[in-house]
Amino acid sequence: REVIGGVLGREQEAVNRFFRRFGKEACARVEAVCTDLWSAYHNSVKRYMKQATMVFDKFHVFGYLSDAIDQVRRDEQNRTLKEGGYELIKGSRWLWLKSRTKLKRKEQQSLEEIMVQNRNLQKAYLLKEDFADFYACQSREEAQSFLKDWTRRCERSGLLPFKDLAKRLNRWKKGILAYFEHRITNAVSEGINNKIKVLKRRSYGFHDFKYFLLKIMGATGALPAL
């Protein structure tokens, strides 16, 4: 739960520099690494932590799911602009991204009204809501079976954004399913990121990266108090 170092940039060479500074012995002790689907991170981890399991962050997976349903909404909104029904979908973006349990009664009614009129948005919404049960699976085997069935439904849906999502999840399923063995996410690091943003705003930005990094490490407990 502490920042232990940092490098400037997201390119693979920059990430490699971090691992070289971290050292061979420290790298060898790492059991699992949680990351998003950025290939530079994966390549560096594979190079410097061959023994570590790669776990893909579940919040990023949900982000890809949100992107898919939002793309369906945009596609349908553009289509209905010519064929009719545009006003019904217009301004409904956040309704599709919210969990059903967090919708107010009026919002639920609006969604149901749209889904009665638009079958593609209905299919997209049901796929999105059903995926919420994926991370409730109790074992890797159960999750693997769930993912297989759900991605098949995406492929049969006829919705291009969900077909593309199914391909992406199947391509990275090893790292996605690794969550059920290690149960780690990027939640802590995302919280630290928010703390860093506040630090940067409070100081109106930093011109010296090394000084900024020292401030970050001081604020997150990795440096002893002066």
N, C-alpha and C positions, 0 to 999 in steps of 0.2 A: 504493500500500500504506500510505497514511496517511489519517487523518481530517483533512479540510480545513475542516470546519465542522459545524454541527448546529442543529436547531430543535426546539422542544418540540411534540410532537403529530404525527399522521399525516394531518391534514386538508390539502386542496389548498392553502389559503391559507398554511399553515405551510411547505409545500414550496416554494411560490412565493417566500416570503421568502428562503429559502436561495439560490435562483437569482438573485434580485435582488442579493443581497450578492455572489454569485459574479461577477457582472458580465457585460455583453454580449460583450466580447471573449473572455473565458474560455469562456463558453457556446458561442460560435461555433467554437471550436477542438475541441470534443468530437465524436468520430466515432461512438461507440456508447455506449449506456447499458444496463446489465444490471439488471433489476428483477423483482419478482414480478408477479402479476396485479392488484395494487391500483390501481384506476382513478385515484386522486388523483395517484400518481406519473406515470402515463401522460399525463394531461392537462397536468401541469406541464412535462414534458419536451417534449411537442408544442408548447407555447406558447413556451418559452424556448430550445429546441434543435431547431428545425425541421429542421435538416440531419442530425441524429443518428439512427442506426438504433436502434430499440428491440429489445433482445434479452431474451427471457424466460428466467429462470434455470432451468437443467435440474434442479436439486435440488428446486425447488418443483414442477416437473412430476412428478417421482418421488413427491413428497409426495401429490399428487392421486391418483396411481395407488395408493399405499398406502391412502389413504382409501377408494377404490373397493372394493378387495378386502376391507378390514376391514368395510365395510358389508354386503357379500355374506355374510361370515362371520356377522355379527350377525343378518342376516335368516334365514339357514339355521339358526342356533342357536335362534332364536325359533320357527321353524316346526317343528323337530324336538322342541321341548319338548312339543308337542301330538301329533305324529305318531310319535315314537320316534326314537332315534339321538342324543339330546341329549348324553349322557355322552361319546360319541365325539368331538364337536366342542368340548365345554367345555374351557377352558384352553388352546386351541390357537392363540390369537391371534398370538403371536410367530413361530410356525412359518410362517404365511402371509406375514409381512412380511420374513422373512430371504431372502437370495439362496440359491438351491439349492446353490451351490458352498460355502456356509458352514454347511450343515446337517450335524449329526453323523448317523451311521448310524441310530441309534435314532429321531432326529427325522424322517429320510427315511422310515423304515418307518411312523411314525405318520401322516405326511402321505399316503402311498400308501394306507394302510388307509382313511383318511377319504375320499379321492377315489374309491376303488372303490365306496363306499357313497353318495356324494353327487356327482352329475353337475354341479350348479351350481358347487360349489366347485372341482371339477376344471377346468371351463371358465375360471373366474376366475383360477386359479393359472397355467394355461397362457398366458393373455393377459398376465398380469403378467410372467412369465418371458420371453416372446417380446419384450416391449417393451424389454428390456435391450439388444437389438441396435440399437435406434434411434439412440442416440448414438455407435454405432460406424460409422455411415455415413460415407463418405469425401467426399461432396459434397451440396449442397443438393438437387440433382435426385434423387439416390438416397434421401435422407431424405424428400423429398416423396412419392415413390412408396411408401416403407415406411409412412409415416403414413396415407396414403390406404387402403392395404390393411388395416392394423391397425384403423383406426377402423371400417371396414366390418365387420370381424369382430366388433367390439364391438356394433355395431348389430344384427347377426344373432344375437348370443349369447342374447338374451332376458333379460339381466341388467340391470336398471334402473340400478344405479350405474355400470356400464360404458357404457351407452348415454348417460347424462348426461356421463360423462367424454369420450366421443367428440365430443359436441356442443361441450364446452368447448375441447378441443384444436383442433377445426376452426375454432372462432370466433377463437382466438388463434394460428392456425398461422403467420401471417406473422412474429410475434415469436419463435415457437418455432424456425422454420426459419432465422431470422437467425443463430442460434448457429453454423451451419455456414459462415458467412462470417466471423464475428469470433472465434469460439471463446473467449468470455469467460463466466464464471460469477460468482456471488456468494460463492464459497468464501472469498476473502480477507476480505470484509466480515463473513461469518459468524464467521470466526476472530477478527476484531476485536471483534465482539459478545461473544464468550466472554471476551476480555480485559477488556472493560468490566464484565461481570457480576462478575468476580473483583475488580476495582477497587472496585465498589460494595459488595460483601460485606465486603471488608477494612475499609472505612470505616464500615460499618453504615449505609450510605445517605447521601445528601446532601440538604440542605434548599434549597440555592441552586443553581439550574440552571446559571447562568453559570459558577460556580466548578467545578461538576461537569464542564462542557464543557472548561474549561481543563485539568482533571486528565486527562480523556480524551485531549486533544490532546497533552499532555505525555507521557503513557504510550505513545502510538502514533507518536511521532517527528515530529509536525507542528510542534511548538514547539522552538526551540533550547534546549539545556541551560542552566540558570542558572549 
